[in-house]
Amino acid sequence: MPLWLHGQNASAATVGLVIGARHILPFFFAIHGGALMDRFGPRRLMVWCCLLSIFAIPLFPVVVWLPGVFLLQMLNGYGSAIGWLGAQTQFGLHMRGSHKLAGRFAFILRMGSFIGPPIAGLAWDHFGTFGGFTVLTLWAVGTFVSAYFAPNTSARGSGALARNLRFADFMPRISDYSAALRMAALPGMTIVLMVTVIRIGASSVQDSFYPLYLTTIGFSATQIGILVTVSSAVAAAGALLVGPVVRIVPPIWTLILSSAVSVIFVAVTPLLTAFPALAVTSALRGLGMGLSQPLMLSMLIEASGRKAQGIGAALRTTANRAAAAITPTSMGVVASISTLATSFFMVGGVMLVGLAVISIYVRRRPHLTY
């Protein structure tokens, strides 16, 4: 998407707004979706939301009108977010919060990021815009197939699965949002949500202005795809190291430190121009992301409790989407006023300050063990 917008001569502020648009609907309705998953099981919503992405993605090269692109981003973002929310809910229902199993789950997740970017980059370089978006559409079809064959279980027992969803079920309930706010106030969940905002902020930089910056200094889409793949490959390996690492460093501190690593090594990107140096920083960023993701998942499961896995995952999704919408938008504004390099440094600095605040919060609560 950043490469396509760059080809449309969009300004940095416009790129930030369009990238951020995919997170608007999940921010407002993820909690409602999580509550439905707790009541009816995640599979049904996953299937329909995957179909939404399949519908939206191939229309991007056709609909060049900016408001239309903004709307497609919102629809595709919602489909993608609720599909991922369902995957987290399924994990919470079946894996019981194990750090070891969370590491394996995160390893499999990273395989998508490892394989996908080079394929999309090659398709873009050799077949143009339609080639790149065709790959993404086929990938979305894969998510639909996966969701279709997922088990259909509910956190509240099989009885909730007996009837079909009614129109009234799709209307948000104030009680669900109240329950989510009460859960967010729990110290363990508060820490998860605060770190989520920082961690996803760093990931949003990689998804938005990182490829844009590399394009401006002369890198091809294939080279950018390789750099993202390096990050994902190391992240996959890092996810499998979680078990041994948390035997030495407490899980909470491993989460904070690994998140700091991911922030630092994306923020220094404008200081580098050589491919080998960028590959090293990409690998180190991937290590931080790989270690932090399974810890986020396992801590989320423990903080949520079995009967509220959907709402717990939805709270994290809401925090994710807030960070993912605000970060590229803020970077776009800073880049428009100053330079693209300055936006990397400013956003990275704010994230590190946030992690320092979280560290103080954790030190004042020594009773938290996960």
N, C-alpha and C positions, 0 to 999 in steps of 0.2 A: 504493500500500500504506500509506504513512503516513496519508493522508487517511482511508482505510477504517478503520484501527486507531483513529484519533482519534474516528471516529464510533461505535466500539464502546466508547468511554470507557476505552481502555487507558491505563495509566500510561506515563510517559516511559521507565522501565526496560523495560517490556514491549515497547514499540515498538522500542527498541534491540535487544532479544534476538531478536524476530521478524525484523527487517530483517537482522540479522547471521546468522540461520540459513541464508540462501540461500548462504552462502559456506563452510559446513562441509564438504560433500562435495567440492567442487572443491579445497579446501585439502589434503585427504588423498589424493585420487585423480587430480588433474590430471597429475602426473608419469607415472602409469601410462597415462593417456589419451594423453599426448604420445608416449610410447614406442610405443604401438600405432599412432599416426599415422605415425611414422617407419617402422614395419615394413610397414603395410598401406595407407597413404595416409589422408588426413583425411576424405574424403567419406563413407565408411560410418558412422563414428562421428558425424559431423555430422548426418546424416539421422536416426539413431535418437534422438539427444539433442534435436533440434528437435521430434520427436514427443512426447518426454517433457514439454516445456514446453507444447505444445498440449493435452496431457492435464491438466496441473496448473492452469493459469491459470484456466479457467472454473469450477473447483471452489471457489475462494476465497470468493465470496459465499454459497456453499451450506454449506460447512463452517465454522461459526462457533466450533467447539470449539477452544480455543487449542492443545492438542497436535497436532490435525489440521492447523491452519494452519501450525504450526511444521514439520511433516513436508512439507506442500506446498511451503513455502518452500525446504526442502532439495532437493526433487526439481526444482523449477523453476530453482533456482540452478545445479544441476549441468547441466541441459540447456542453459541459457543460456551457462554458462562454457565447456563443451566445444565448443559451436557456435562461440563466439568464438575459442577455442584453435585450432580447425580453420581458421578464416579467417586467423589469423596464420601458421599453418603453410603454407597455400596461398601466402600472400604471400611468405614466405621462400623457398619452392621456385621461384617464378616471377619475382620482382622483384629479386633479387640485392642487396638492401640499399641501393638508391639513395635518397638523401635526397629527390630530386625526385619519384620515384615514390611514396615513403612519404608525401609531402605530399599527393599526389593521392588516395592510398588513404584517408588520414585525412579528407580533404575529403568523400569519398563517405560515410564512416562518419558524419560529422557531419550529413549530410542526414537521416539517420534521427532524430537528436536534434532537428533543426530542425523536421521535419514532425510527428513523433509527439506531443510534449507538448500542443500546442494542440488536436489532434484528441481526445486522451484527456481533456483538461480540459473541452472543450465537451461531450463525451459524458457526462462525470460530472455537469456542471451541469444538463444538459437531460434526461438519461435515468437519472440516479442511478447507484448502485453497479454494476448489471448492464451499463449502457451503457459505463462506464469499462472494466470487465474484458472486455467483448466486443471493444472496440477492441484491447486487448492480445492477446486470443486470435487475432484476425485478423492482427495483426502477427506473431505467432509462426508462423502458417501461411505468411506470406511468407518467413520464415527457412527453413522446410522446403523450399519451392519453390526458393529460391536454392541451398540445399545439394544438392538433388537434381540440379540441372543443373551443379554444379561439376565440374571435371575430377578424375579419380581417379588421381592420381599419387603415387608414394612417393619419399621421399628416398633409398631404398636400391635403386632400380631397379624395373622393371615386373615382375620375376619374383616379387617379394613379394606381388603382387596376384593371383597365379594361383589360390591356394586361398582357401576361405572361412574366416572366423574360427571357431575352435573354442572350446569352453567353457574349455579350459586357457589360451587366450590372454587371457581376461578376468581371470585371477588375477594380482594384482600380483607383480612379480619384485623381489627385493632388489637384483639387479644393476642394474636401471633406476634405482632410488633412489640407489644408490652412484655411478652415472655422473652423475646430476643433482647430487649434492653436490660431486663433483669439479669439475664445470663451474661451480657457484656460487662456487667458490674462486678462479676466474680474475678478475684485477683488473677487466677490462672488464665482466664479468657481475656482479661484486659491486656496481659503481657502478649498473648498470641496475636491479638488484634493490632497492638502498637507495632510489634515487629513486622507483622504482615504489611502494614502501610509502607515501612521503609524498604522491605525486601522487594515488594512489587514495584515500588517506585524505581528501584535500580533496574529491574527487569523491563519496565516501560521505556527507560532510556534506550536499552538495547533494541527494543522493538520499534522505536520511532526514529530518534535523531542519530542513533549510532550508524545505521546504514546510510542515512542522509549525509552525515559527515564524511563517511568513507567514499561516498560517491563524489563529493566535492573535491576530494584530493586525488581522484583518478582511479579508484578501485572499481572493478567490474562486479556485476551481480554474482557471478560465480565465485569470485574471491571473497565477497561478503558472506556468501552462503557457507564457504569453507570456514571462515572465522567463527561464524555462529555454530557450526558443527563441532569445531574444536571445543568451544565452551560447553556444548551439550554432552560431548563424549566424556570430558573430564567430570562434568556434573553427574553423569551416570555412574562413573567409578566412585566419585565422592559419596554418592548415596549408599553404596555398599559398605563404606567405611564407617558409617554412623555407629554401628554396634560397638566396635573397638574403641572409637573416640570417646563415646559417652562413659566408658569405664574409667577414663582418665580425667576428663573434664565434664562437670555436671551438664546435663542436657540444656538447661536454660542458658548457661554461659557459652556453650557450643553454638547455640542458636544465635546469640547476640554477636559473637566474634565472627562467625561465618558470614552473617549478614553484612558486617562491617567490611569484610574482605570483598564481597560482591560489589559494594558501593564504591570502594576506593578504586578498584580496577576497571570500573566503567567510567568514573569521573576523570581519570588521567588520560583518556583516549585522545583528546586534542594535543597532548604533548608528544604524541607518537605519529610517525609517518611511514616507517618501514614495516613491511608485512611480518617479518619474524618477531619484532617487538610487540606488534598488535596480537599475534598468535599467542605469545606468552601471557599477556595480560588477559586475553580471552580465556585461556586455560585456567588462570588463577581465579577469574570471576566465576567460571563454571564450578570450580572446586567449592567456593563459598555457597553458590546456589545449590549444589548437590548435597552438601552437608545440612543445609538449613531446611530444605523441603520436607524430608521425612520427619524431622523433629517437629515442624509445624503441624503435620498431619497427626502424629501420635499425641502431641500435647492437646490438640484440638479435640480429639476423641475423648481423652481423659477429662477435659474440662466440660464437655457437653453432656456426658451421660448417655446411655444407650437409647433412651426414648426420645432424645432431641438431637439426633445426629444430623438431621436435615437442617434444623434451625442453626445449630452450631456451625455447620459448613457454610450456611447462608450468611451468617455474621462475618465469617472470614471473607466470603465472596464480596460482601458489601464493602468491607474495608479495602479489599483488593481493587475493586472498581473505582472507589473514590481516589485511591492513589494513582491508579492507571489513567484516570481522566485528568486529574490535576497536574501530574508530572509533565506530560508532553505539552499540555496547554501552557503551563508556566514556562517551560523551556522555549516554546515558540515565541512567547511575549518577550522574554529576555533576549533571545536571539535577534528579534526584530529591532529591539531598542539598542542592543550592543552587538555582540558577535555570537556565533554558534559555539565557539570555544568557551566563552564566558558562561553560557548557559549550563555547560557540563560542570564547570567548577562551582557555580553557585548552588545548583541543585544537589550536587554531591556533598557540599559543605553543610547544607541544611539537613540532609539525611544523617550525616555523622553526628551532628548536634542532637538529633532525635534519638539516636542510639545511646548517646551519653546520658540523656534523660532517662531512658528505659533502664540503663544499668543502675542508676541511682534508685529507681523504683524497685528493682529486684533486690538490691543490697538491703533495703529496708524491710524486706519480707523474707527472711531466711527460712521460714517454715515451708516455703514452696520448694518441692523436691523434683518436680518434673519440668 
